[in-house]
């Protein structure tokens, strides 16, 4: 099937649309008539931009980021081809046509074309609407791809003469690259337990500290997970990969606190001073999550025919939330999310070992606690206000981060007064940010904000236009140590391939949907 074929496409690429012919043919100026600027940082996509829209779209973008999104639309409007890339604006609007959606289909400043949903797209569906759907395209292939931040008590000066040794130690300890296999012992039975228990398994097996769970979204475990809903093929792919970084945009970075914007919130996170050394880990559910998504797309394509569900783009394959296919996917997705938390916990264990060996001190002595762990690709049942009334919604966040405000009941005790920490990873060799959630974000974006820089060039385009030796030399000139398993893949992840993460973060801050807390800059990068 078409969905199955496209399921092998790596998430994060400029995914091709399978149904552009279903969209009305209009010129660029006619397309612009449907886009209205509401604030300096938010545009509205009016009904009619694509067929059957049930709600408007909201797109958060500033003056610097806008040309990229609009140029995609111009190229699309001027093309006579019925295949190729569907602009992110069209994808955001197509999501607004899905059954059961409420509020708006939301595009964040890092939005770019993805599979079905844009990456950087948030949408919520009414759990009480029997026609409301769940769509794997609204979660992504790398289920619970996310970021974890560890702090230390080390200073930049203290690691200066050991930076290369530390980078090498991390590279040696954490398996990286395409097809990398983990060093965490795993059997079929232990995989089953990990899928069910998430970080509880990691704590039980000694790969995580008990307090790590207190600084993790969902405390590192989705209780709705059912390993029985995960196919044998997905489990086979996931079995050897626990504790592996993978390739693509995944990384481990040694970073230092570069600037503190909110001293009170930063102190609560244990980020106490500029020059403090931290580690940022970015990875997900590896081959297991990819297979869960692929399996679900095939099942849902059949369910759509049975239930007469019609969508503008076949990549938006979906099923009613209450259907057998919808329930199975949500159970399998939760299990894959648990796998991803175990994966990041396993890498945390290896990271602590690498630091301990390099500095001749225990991880406890180095105070290597988890600041927070966030998911970027997930769908979760949450309670939100809709027209002033509380409703249970299935919130799809794809390439976006949960950002709950202070006093929210789902935030752990340590962050009740600051709001949830939000980790925004930059591109290779550029800065990253820690933000906090806000009440305005809760009201306007279902408690969501951006997740990173967002691609500006396709992976193929980056490989054609950039030379990997120049990218590596540029990092070295910045004083950044680099270890890569696949140097020729570095072009895909160069800063030139992405939007400016600071512009993305500043847009979210100015729009009030999250608040800047800390800026981090890298001193060492480990990639697949």
N, C-alpha and C positions, 0 to 999 in steps of 0.2 A: 504494500500500500504506500501511498505518497507520504503519509506521516511516518511510516516505518523507515522509509529511505532517508528522510530528512532527519530522523532521530539520531543518525550517526554523526550528524554535523556538530562540530564542537561549539558549545555555548560560548558566546562572546564574539563569534564571528559576525560579519554583516550578513545575516541569514537571508536567503532568497525567499521571496513570497511564492506560494503555490496558487494564488488566486487573484492576481492583480486584475484579471479581466472582469471580475465581479464589481470593480469600483467604477464609478462614473468617470467618463473622460472629460476633463476640464482643463482650461489653461491656468497658468500660474496665478494670474491676477484674480481669476474666479475662485481659486483655492484660498487665496489670502482673505477673501471676503468672509470666510467662516472663522477666521482667527481674530480675536478681539483682546487688546491689552487692557487688563483690569487694574494692575498695579505695575510699578517699575520692575517687579520680579515675577509676575504671574500673567499668563495669557489664558483665555478661555477658547476652547474648540466648540463651536456651536453645532447643534443638531443639523444633520444634513451633510456634514463634511464627508461622511461615509454613510451607506444605507443603514437603516434600522437602528440608529443610535437611540438608546433609552435614556441616557443621561449625557450632560456635556462632559467635555474633557477639561482638565486644568493642567497647564504645563508651567513649571517653574524654571525660569531662565532669565539671565541678565543680558545687558547689551553686548557684553563680550562673547557670550556663549551662543546667542541667538543665531548668528549667521550660519553656523554649521547645520543646525536643524532645518533652517529655512532653505539652505542650498540643496539639501536632500530633497525637499519638496519641489523645488524648481526643476531639478534634474528629472524627477519622477513625472512632473506635469509635461515636460517637454519630450518625453520618451514615447515612442509608439509600440515598444516591446511589451508583451504580456507576461514576461518573466523578468527576473532580476531582483533588485533590492527594493523592499517596501520601506518607505521612510518611517522613522520612529513616530512622527506625528500621526500618520495613517494607522500605525499599529495601536497607538494609544486610543484612537477613535474607534477602531474595530473592537477593542475590549469594551468600550462603552456600549456596544450593541449586544453584549452577552446577556442571556437570561438571568434575572435576579440581581443584577448589579444595582447598587444604591449610591447616592451622592454623586461622585465624579470618578471618571477614570483619570488617574493622576500620573503625570510625567514629571520626574525630578530633574535637576540640572545636569546630571550625568547620563541622561537617557540617550540610548542609541539602539539601532535595530537589533533585534534578537529573534528567537524562534517563537512566533505567535505574538506573545506580549513583547513590547520593547524591554530591553534591560534598563532598569530605572523606572519601572511601571508598578503602580500600586492600585489595587482594585478590591472592593469589598462586596460580598454577596450575602443576601439576607437568608439566614439559616431557617427562617420560618416560611420562606417562599418555596413551595414544592417544585417549582421550575428552576430554582437557582442552581448554578453549576459550579463545579470545580474543574480547573484546566491545568494540566501539567505544564503547559507553556507559560503559565503565570507563576511557576515556581522555578523552572529551569532544569537543565539536565544535571547540573552539579548541585543536588539537593543539600541544603544547609552548607553551601560554600560560605565561609565566614572568617572572621578575624579574631584573634586572641592577643591581648597585650599583657606581657609580664613586666614587672618592674624589678629593679635591683637597687642595692645601696651603693653601687659603684659610680664613680665619676668618670667623665670623658677623659680627664687627665690620667686617671688610674689605669685605663685600658689602652692608652695611646700606643705604648710600646709593645702591647700584646694583641693589637687589633688583628693583624694578619693571622697570628696563631689561633685566635679565638674564632675567626671566620673559617679557618681550616677545620677546627675542631667541630664546629656546627655542621659543616659540610660532610665531615666524616661520620658524625653521629646520626644525622637525619637522612634517610634514603630519599633521593631526589631524581627527577627526570621521568620521561615517558616509560611506562611499564615498570617503574621501580617497585621493589618488594620490601615489605617491612621486616624489622628485626624483632618486633614484639611477638612472642610465641602465641600462636593462634590455632585452635582446632575448630572443627565444625561445631562442636558443642559450645566452645567459648564464643564463637561468632554469634550463635543464637542468643546467648546471654547478653552479649554486647548490644545486639540489635534491640533487645527488650529493655535492658537496664540503662543504656547510655553511660553517663559518667559514674553512676553507682557501680557499674562493673569495673571501671578504671580504679575507683577508690578501693574496692574489694580486692583487686589484684595487685594493689600497691603501685600503680602507675600515676596516681593523682593524690593530692592532699585533700582531706575532707573539706577544708575551707575553700578549695578551688570551686566547688559547686555553688558556693554562696555568691560568687562573682561571675555567674554564667546565666545567659538567657535560658529560661525554663529550668534553671538549676541543672542544665545538662541532660535532661531526660524528658522526652514526650511520653506521657503515660498511655497515649492512644496507640502506641506502636504494637504491631503484630508481626513477628518474624514469619508466621505462616503465610502472610500476604506477599512476601518477598520471594520472587522466583528462584529456582535452583541455580539458574544461570547467573542471576545477580549476586547470589551468595558466593558462587564460584569465583566471580570477578573480584569480590571484596575480600575474600579470605586471606590472600597473600599481601594485601595493601595496607593493613593497619599500621599507623605510625609512619606514613609516607607523605611527602610533600606533593609529589606529582610535578607536572610541567605547566606550560601556558602562563597564566597570570598569577600562579601561586608562588609564594616566596616565604623565606624567613629573613627578617632584617634586624640587625642590631641598630638601635636608634638612640638618640639622646634628646632630652627635653630641650627644645630650642626657645620656646616662649610660653609663658603662662598668662592666659587671659582672665581666668577666674580662679583666684588663689584659694578661695574657700572650697570650691568643688574639687580642685586639683589635690589639695591637701587630704581631702576625704578619700581620694583614690590612691594616696601614697606617692603622688608625684609632687615632690616637695621643692625641688630646686632645678634651675636651668643647668644643663650639663649632666643630669641624671641619666644613667644608662638603662635602656629598656629593650625588650625584644618583641617584635610583632610577627605573628605567625598567620599565614593566609592559606587555607586549604579547605577541602570539603569532603564529600562522600566518595570521591574517586569513581572507579568503574561500577561499583555497586549502585550508587545513585543514578548514574547514567542509564544503567539497565532498567532500574525501576521506572524511570520516566519513559523509556522506549517501550517497555511492556504495556504501560498504561495507555500510551497514545494509540497503540494497536487495538486495545480493548475498547477504548472510548470511541474510536472511529466507527466501530460496529454498533455501539450503544446509541450513537447519534442517529443512525439510520432507523433503529428500532423506535426511538422516542421522538423522532421527527424534530431534532434540534438543528437549527440552521445558523450558520455563522458566516461571516464575510471572508474568512481565511481558514483553509483547512488545517493550517498549523495551530489554530485555536481549538483543536479537538478537545471535547469536554464531555462530562456526564453530570447528570443531576446529582447533587450532593448526597441525597438519600438513596440513590440507586446502588445496586450491588457493586458496580464498577467504581462509583464515586467513593463508597466506603472502603473498598479494597485499596484504592490508590492512597487515600488519606492514611490508612494504617501502614501501608508500605512506605509512604513518604516519611511518616514519623519514625519508622525503624531506620530508614536511611539517614534521617537527621540525627538519631542517636549514634549511628555509626560515625558520622562526621565529628560529633563531640568527643567520642572515644578516640578518633584519629588525632584531633588537636590535643587531647590530653596525653596521648602517647608521645607526640612530638614535644610537648611540654616536658615530659619526663626525660626525653633524650636531650633536650636543650639544657635542662638543669644539670644533667651529667656532664655535658660539654663545658659549661661554665665552671663546674666544680673541679674538673680535671685541669682546666687552664689556670685557675687561680688558687688551687690547693686549699679550697674551703668548701664546706658543705652548702647546698642550696639554701638551707636554713640560715646559715651565717651570712649568705649573700642576700637574704630577704627576697627571694625570687617568688613573690606572690603574684597571683593572677589579678590584674586590675579589672578586666571584664572580657567576656567572650560573646560576640554577637553573630547572628545569622544574617546572611544577605539573600538567601533563596529559600523561601518557606511559605507555607499557608497555614494559618492558625485561627482557631475559633476564639474570638475576643468579644467583649461587650463594649459597645460604643453608643454615643448619643446620635440618633437620627431624628431630625426635626424635633429635638428636645426630649425624645423618649429613648430609654435604654433598649438596645437591640443586640441580639447575638449575631455576629457577622463572621463569615469566613474571609479573612483578610489575606489576599495574595500579595506577597512582597517579593518581587523579582529584581535583583540588583538594587535593593533598597534595604534600609535598616530600621528595625523597630526603635522608636525614640520616645519612650513614655516619660511623662512629666513627674515632678516631685509629688510624693504622697500617693502615687498609683499603687494599688494593692499587689500588683504582680512584680513590683521592684523589691529586691531584697533589702533588708534592714539598713545596711551600710549606706545605701544611696537614696533612702526615702526623702531626705531633705535637699538633695542636689539634683535629682532627676537621674534617669538611667544614663550611664556612660554610653556613648556612641562612637565606635571606632571607624575612622575613615582612612583607608589605606591609599597612599599616593601611588604614583607610577615609579618604576625602578629608578632609584637615585634622586627622587624628589621627596618633598615633605609629606607627612601624614598628620592627621588631626584626631584629637579626642573632643567630642562635643557632648552636650547634655540635652535631654528631651525637654520639651516645653508644652504648656497648656495650649498654645496656639497650634502647634503641630498635632496635638491630640484632636483638636476641633476641625482642622483643615485637611489633614493628610492621614487620618486614622492613626495618629501617633507614629509617623514614618518620616524618614529623611533620606538623604543620598547615601551611597555606599562607597564611592571612590571617585576617580577622575572621569571614567567613561571613555570608551574608545572614540577616537576622531578619524582613524584610518582602519580599513580592513586589515586582517593579518596578512593576506596576500599582497596588499598594497604596501604594507610596511616592509615586507621582504624584498619587493621590487625596488623600493626607493632608498633603502638604507643599507649600510655596510656594517656588519657586526663588529668589525675591528674598531671602527670609529666610535660606535656606541660604548664599547668597553673602555677605550682610551678616554672618552669624556668622563666616565665614572671615576677612573683613576685620577684624572686631573682635579676632580672635586675632593680628592682625599677619601674616596669610598673604596673599601676592599670588596672584591667581587669574586664569587665562586659560582660557576655555572656548569651543569652537566651537558647541556646542548648549546654551545655558543651561537650556532647559526639561528636558533630560535629567539635569540636576544633581540633581534630587530623588531619582532612582533610586540615586545614589551618596552620598547624605548620610550622615553618621555614624549618624543615627537609623534608617537602613535596615539596619544591620549589628549584629552582636554586638560586644561590647567586645573588641578585639584583645588587650588586656592580660590579660583573663581567659582567653582562648584560650591565649596564650603561657604564662601562669602555670600552667595545667593541664598542659601538655606538660612544663614544667620540673619541676613537683612530681611528675609521674608518672615522670620520669626518662628520657623518650624523646627529649628534646633539652635543651640547656642554654643559659640566657640569657647573651649575650655583650655586646651593645650595644643601647641604645635610641636611636632617631632621631626627631626631630620636624621637621615640614615648615615651610618659610618661603615656599614658592611652589609652586603646583599648576597643571599644564597638562593639560587634559582635552579629549576630543573632544565 
